[in-house]
Amino acid sequence: MNDEIGSIAGSIWNVLHARGELSMTQLKKETGAKSPAFDWAVGWLAREGNIVLTQEKKTFRIRLK
């Protein structure tokens, strides 16, 4: 499971690097990742200080730090 989460975190980073800030929904669609592993990967990146989460109405936007 750790390998899967790490792989998804890498995909998230690559998509954000290429596309810039995205909503959680857009990012999930772009990476093709499934919950809950996607959510865990976002949490991992946030904990490591690699991304910035900004609340926007009922969702969050994510960008690289």
PLY file of the C-alpha trace (Angstrom):
ply
format ascii 1.0
element vertex 65
property float x
property float y
property float z
element edge 64
property int vertex1
property int vertex2
end_header
0.00 0.00 0.00
2.84 2.43 0.78
4.22 1.94 -2.73
0.81 2.74 -4.24
0.45 5.90 -2.16
3.98 6.98 -3.09
3.26 6.37 -6.76
0.08 8.43 -6.60
1.90 11.22 -4.74
4.45 11.26 -7.57
1.67 11.46 -10.15
0.05 14.31 -8.24
3.33 16.21 -8.11
3.94 15.68 -11.84
0.44 16.87 -12.80
0.71 19.97 -10.60
4.16 20.72 -11.98
2.83 20.52 -15.55
-0.62 22.11 -15.11
-0.33 24.39 -12.09
-3.05 24.83 -9.47
-6.06 22.50 -9.78
-9.14 21.62 -7.79
-9.21 18.30 -5.94
-11.70 16.98 -8.50
-9.59 18.05 -11.48
-6.45 16.63 -9.91
-8.10 13.31 -9.10
-9.36 13.06 -12.70
-5.95 13.98 -14.16
-4.11 11.37 -12.10
-6.76 8.67 -12.49
-6.26 7.77 -8.83
-8.98 6.30 -6.66
-9.98 7.11 -3.08
-8.85 6.58 -0.39
-5.28 6.23 -1.72
-5.59 9.58 -3.55
-6.60 11.32 -0.32
-3.75 9.68 1.58
-1.26 10.79 -1.10
-2.52 14.39 -0.88
-2.15 14.20 2.90
1.38 12.86 2.55
2.39 15.71 0.22
0.77 18.26 2.54
2.50 16.80 5.60
5.85 16.94 3.82
5.24 20.59 2.92
5.24 20.01 -0.85
1.77 21.40 -1.63
-0.52 24.21 -0.56
-4.24 23.53 -0.04
-6.64 26.45 -0.36
-10.32 26.07 0.52
-12.68 27.19 -2.23
-16.39 26.91 -1.41
-17.08 23.17 -1.09
-13.72 21.95 -2.41
-10.01 22.64 -2.18
-7.49 23.89 -4.74
-4.01 22.42 -4.67
-0.72 23.81 -5.93
2.93 23.06 -5.46
4.71 25.02 -2.77
0 1
1 2
2 3
3 4
4 5
5 6
6 7
7 8
8 9
9 10
10 11
11 12
12 13
13 14
14 15
15 16
16 17
17 18
18 19
19 20
20 21
21 22
22 23
23 24
24 25
25 26
26 27
27 28
28 29
29 30
30 31
31 32
32 33
33 34
34 35
35 36
36 37
37 38
38 39
39 40
40 41
41 42
42 43
43 44
44 45
45 46
46 47
47 48
48 49
49 50
50 51
51 52
52 53
53 54
54 55
55 56
56 57
57 58
58 59
59 60
60 61
61 62
62 63
63 64
